[in-house]
Structures are given as structure tokens and as C-alpha cells.
Amino acid sequence: MLSKRLAPSTLKDHFVSLKMMLDQAELEELIPVDPCRRVRPPRVEPTETRILSPDQPKQLIEAVPNRGAKRRGPALTVDVDESWMLLFELAFAAGMREGERYALMPYELEQRDGVPGINVQQQIQQYGKPEDAVIPAWLKAEHLYGILWLTTPKTHAAHRFVPISTSLWQRLWARVKRLDIGPRELIFTNSRGNPVRSSTERHNWNKALKAAGLPPVTIHSARHWTASMTARANMPDDARTAIMGHTSISMTNHYTHRDTASLAKLLGQAIPDLHDDMDVIDVQVIDEAA
């Protein structure tokens, strides 16, 4: 049985792929009916994503220079450290996806009504080498390096303006000017000048977590952290969805983790006092072991 050696999520992926092929076969009258219609797809239980506490992302970012990384390539250590610190900060402060952060270029840094921010309008995705790549026709794509492509966002909602702090804005521009990065050049690259890879960021992320003495969490959990912090601040649903680049509030809520303290505060504000303290009866607790 496949269920004994494959995870439920993997089984479901295989089931969906098989059903798509059989649906097409039925449509083309190659088979009378898709047999998958009579089969229930494997049940996949959602796994809880662990996130850092409100003050821990700052500890993670500050620990980057102490992560014990070795210098590789011509880039100065301070520039390499800065790139990871900025990438991590963008993950938390702007809730940007990995591919959106890797694809960031100076022309996306905008000010609207005096508010500094990022006009997210592209991402880096893996689609294979040019001779093998299969890219959806509705995506504009430009080959960058190896299997990496620069593409437009997959949804209209993902194309968004995300405000950032003046401090982060100034540090991004300082890097752009110091390294003489052109308007349509990547702000973050590896030591060879190629796009950042998720495996490399994950390696440096984990080393920074360890250096800071923080629990192991995934890079993607930073988006969950952003969604959760905006919820704690009682930000309206439409604003939260817009910042996250989601198509619906249900998806944003999936990313949101409510902590006990904020739930207790909200519930305390919603529920009136149902008991008069004047009616409290003093009760003497008797220790039966005495």
C-alpha cells in the first residue's frame, strides 16, 4: 500500500495529478468515465506552523554576524551579513515571499504620498533550464540563471504596495548606492552575482537561529508572524489581506496565529462582567492530607 510509505500530502498530490489526466481522457472519450470520481482523496491533516514571539525576530537579525559563516567569493563579509539581515527583516516587516525578496530591484522601491514602501511586481521562481522549462502562458518570464526565472506575480493580489519603515527604506537605498546597483538589477545576489537560492538562505537562517538561541522555525514562518502581528494590532481584514498579497481573508487567517494573551484581551473586551464580586462567598480549603 502506498499509504504505508508515502505521506498523506504526497499521496494527495499524486491523486490530483492522476485525476487531472483521467478527467482529460474522459473529455476526449478515451475512457467512459474517470474512476477517480468514485474514490475519496487522501485526507491531509494541516500541520501547525511554529512562529517566533514578537521580540524574537530582532534577536534573529542581530545574530546574523555571529552565525559563524565563512567568507566566500570577493564580497566583503559586512556586505554579506547585511544582505541576510535585510532579507530576514523584509520577511518579517513586509511579509514578502521568498521569491519576491530574492527578485527585489531598486525600481520597486517607491514612495507614495510620502510613505516609503515596496511595489511588489515580480518574483524569482524555479521553472527549469530554458530548453526544459514549462511556464504558464499568462506569466511574463525572463530567464536569469540555471533553472531560475524572473516572472510576474501569479495572482493580481500578489502585485501590491507594502509600506516599510523609514529606517529599512534608507538601509536598502544605502546598499543600492554603495554597491552601485542599477534600477533593474537584483539588490541581493550570491558571491558570484547570481540570484539567491532558498537553500542558501535556509542555511544562514538556521545558523542565525542557533547563534541567537532561538527555536527552530522555517523561513516561511516569517509570513505567518507578519499575519499574526497585524491581527494582534486589530488591523482591518482588507488591509491584512492586501499586505500579505492574498486573494481572500480565509488564506490570511490560515497564516494567523492568535496568542493566548491577545485572545484573552479581546474576549475581555467583548464579554461583560457576568458576576457581582459582592456575592463572592469565602470558602475554606481543607487539606485532606493534614
C-alpha positions in Angstrom: 0.0 0.0 0.0 1.3 3.4 -0.9 -0.1 4.9 2.3 2.5 2.9 4.3 5.5 4.5 2.6 4.2 7.9 1.4 3.0 10.9 3.4 -0.7 11.8 3.0 0.2 15.1 1.3 2.3 13.3 -1.2 -0.5 10.8 -1.9 -3.0 13.6 -2.4 -0.6 15.3 -4.9 -0.4 12.1 -6.9 -4.1 11.6 -6.7 -4.8 15.1 -8.0 -2.4 14.6 -10.9 -3.9 11.3 -11.8 -7.4 12.7 -11.6 -6.5 15.6 -14.0 -5.2 13.1 -16.5 -8.2 10.8 -16.3 -10.6 13.8 -16.5 -8.9 14.8 -19.7 -9.0 11.2 -21.0 -12.8 11.1 -20.3 -13.3 14.5 -22.0 -11.5 13.2 -25.1 -13.7 10.0 -24.9 -10.6 7.8 -24.4 -12.3 6.2 -21.4 -16.0 6.1 -20.5 -15.7 7.6 -17.0 -13.0 8.9 -14.7 -12.7 6.2 -12.0 -11.2 8.7 -9.5 -14.7 10.2 -9.1 -15.6 7.1 -7.0 -12.5 7.4 -4.8 -12.1 9.7 -1.9 -8.8 11.7 -2.0 -6.4 11.0 0.9 -7.1 13.1 3.9 -4.4 15.6 4.8 -4.3 17.0 8.3 -2.9 20.5 8.4 0.3 20.9 10.3 0.8 23.7 12.8 3.5 26.3 11.7 5.6 27.4 14.6 6.4 31.1 14.8 8.7 33.3 16.8 7.4 35.5 19.6 7.0 39.3 18.9 10.5 40.2 20.1 12.5 37.2 18.7 12.8 38.3 15.0 15.0 41.2 16.1 17.2 38.8 18.1 17.5 36.6 15.0 18.5 39.5 12.7 21.1 40.8 15.3 22.6 37.3 15.5 23.5 37.2 11.8 27.1 38.5 12.2 27.7 35.9 14.9 26.4 32.9 12.9 29.9 31.6 12.2 29.8 31.9 8.4 32.9 31.6 6.3 33.8 34.2 3.7 33.2 33.0 0.1 34.0 35.0 -3.0 35.0 38.6 -3.4 32.1 40.2 -1.4 33.0 41.8 1.9 31.8 40.0 5.0 29.9 43.1 6.1 28.0 43.2 2.8 27.1 39.5 3.0 25.9 39.9 6.6 23.9 43.0 5.6 22.2 41.1 2.8 21.0 38.4 5.1 19.9 40.9 7.8 17.9 42.8 5.2 16.4 39.7 3.6 15.3 38.4 7.0 13.9 41.9 8.0 11.9 42.1 4.8 10.4 38.6 5.5 9.1 39.8 8.9 8.5 43.5 8.4 6.9 43.3 4.9 5.7 39.7 4.9 7.3 39.2 1.5 7.5 35.7 0.0 11.0 34.2 -0.7 10.8 34.7 -4.4 9.6 38.3 -4.0 12.5 39.2 -1.8 15.1 37.5 -4.0 13.7 39.4 -7.0 13.8 42.8 -5.3 15.2 45.6 -7.5 15.7 49.3 -6.8 12.9 50.4 -9.2 10.4 48.6 -6.9 11.3 50.9 -4.0 8.7 53.7 -4.2 7.3 56.5 -2.1 3.5 57.0 -2.3 2.0 60.0 -0.6 5.3 60.4 1.3 5.2 56.8 2.5 8.2 54.6 1.7 7.4 51.1 0.5 7.9 48.3 -1.9 5.8 47.9 -5.1 6.0 44.1 -5.3 5.7 43.3 -9.0 8.0 40.3 -9.7 9.4 37.1 -8.2 12.0 34.5 -8.8 10.8 31.0 -9.5 12.3 27.7 -10.5 11.0 26.5 -13.9 13.9 24.6 -15.2 16.5 25.3 -17.8 15.4 27.2 -20.9 15.2 24.0 -23.1 13.1 22.2 -20.5 11.0 25.0 -18.8 7.3 24.8 -18.9 5.9 28.2 -17.9 2.2 29.2 -17.8 1.4 31.4 -20.8 -0.2 34.1 -18.6 3.1 34.7 -16.8 5.8 37.1 -18.2 9.1 35.3 -17.6 12.7 36.2 -18.2 15.5 33.6 -17.7 18.1 34.6 -15.1 20.4 31.8 -14.4 20.3 28.0 -14.4 16.7 27.0 -13.5 15.8 30.4 -12.1 13.4 32.7 -13.9 12.2 36.3 -13.1 8.4 36.3 -13.5 5.4 38.4 -12.8 3.3 37.5 -9.7 1.0 34.5 -10.0 -2.1 36.5 -8.9 -3.3 40.1 -9.1 -3.4 40.3 -5.3 0.3 39.5 -5.2 1.1 42.7 -7.1 0.9 45.1 -4.2 2.4 48.1 -2.4 3.8 47.3 1.0 4.8 50.2 3.3 8.0 49.8 5.2 9.8 51.8 7.9 11.9 54.8 7.0 14.9 53.0 8.6 14.5 50.0 6.4 14.0 52.1 3.3 17.2 54.1 4.0 19.2 51.0 4.6 18.0 49.4 1.4 18.9 52.6 -0.6 22.3 52.8 1.2 23.1 49.3 0.0 22.0 50.2 -3.6 24.2 53.3 -3.8 27.2 51.7 -2.0 27.2 48.7 -4.4 26.2 50.7 -7.4 23.2 48.6 -8.1 21.2 49.6 -11.2 17.4 50.2 -11.2 16.7 46.8 -12.7 19.5 44.8 -11.1 19.0 42.4 -8.1 19.6 44.0 -4.7 20.5 40.6 -3.3 22.8 38.1 -5.0 25.2 35.4 -4.0 29.0 35.7 -4.1 29.1 35.1 -7.8 26.5 37.7 -8.6 23.7 35.1 -9.2 20.3 35.1 -7.6 19.9 34.0 -4.0 18.8 30.4 -3.6 16.4 29.3 -1.0 18.8 26.5 0.2 21.5 29.1 0.9 19.1 31.4 2.8 17.8 28.4 4.8 21.4 27.5 5.8 22.2 31.1 7.0 18.7 31.4 8.6 19.3 28.2 10.7 22.8 29.3 11.7 21.4 32.7 12.9 18.7 30.9 14.8 21.2 28.8 16.6 23.5 31.7 17.3 20.6 33.6 18.9 19.5 30.6 20.9 16.0 30.6 19.2 13.8 27.7 18.5 13.9 26.1 15.0 11.3 27.7 12.7 11.1 27.8 8.9 11.8 30.9 6.8 8.2 30.8 5.6 7.0 31.1 9.2 8.0 34.8 9.0 4.9 35.4 6.8 2.8 33.7 9.5 4.5 36.0 12.0 3.6 39.1 10.0 -0.1 38.0 9.6 -0.3 37.2 13.3 1.2 40.6 14.3 -1.2 42.5 12.1 -4.1 40.6 13.7 -2.8 41.4 17.2 -2.8 45.1 16.2 -6.5 44.7 15.1 -5.7 45.7 11.6 -8.8 45.5 9.3 -9.1 42.3 7.3 -8.9 44.1 3.9 -5.6 45.7 4.9 -4.1 42.5 6.2 -5.1 40.7 3.0 -3.6 43.4 0.9 -0.3 43.4 2.8 0.0 39.6 2.6 -0.9 39.6 -1.1 -3.6 37.0 -0.6 -6.7 36.7 -2.7 -9.0 36.1 0.3 -9.1 36.7 4.1 -9.5 33.0 4.6 -6.0 32.5 3.4 -4.7 35.3 5.6 -6.5 33.7 8.6 -4.7 30.4 7.8 -1.4 32.3 8.3 -2.6 33.9 11.5 -1.7 32.5 15.0 -3.6 34.1 17.9 -1.7 34.1 21.1 -3.4 33.5 24.4 -2.8 37.0 25.8 -4.4 38.7 22.8 -7.4 36.3 22.8 -7.9 36.9 26.5 -7.8 40.7 25.9 -10.3 40.6 23.0 -12.6 38.3 24.9 -12.4 40.5 28.0 -13.4 43.5 25.8 -16.3 41.6 24.2 -17.9 39.8 27.2 -19.3 41.9 30.0 -18.8 41.0 33.7 -21.4 38.3 34.5 -20.8 38.1 38.2 -21.0 40.6 41.0 -17.9 40.4 43.2 -20.1 41.4 46.2 -21.7 38.0 46.1 -18.4 36.1 46.4 -18.5 33.5 49.2 -15.4 32.9 51.2 -14.6 29.2 51.1 -12.1 27.5 53.4 -10.0 24.9 51.7 -9.4 21.8 53.9 -6.2 19.9 53.3 -7.3 16.3 53.5 -3.7 15.1 53.9 -3.5 17.0 57.2 
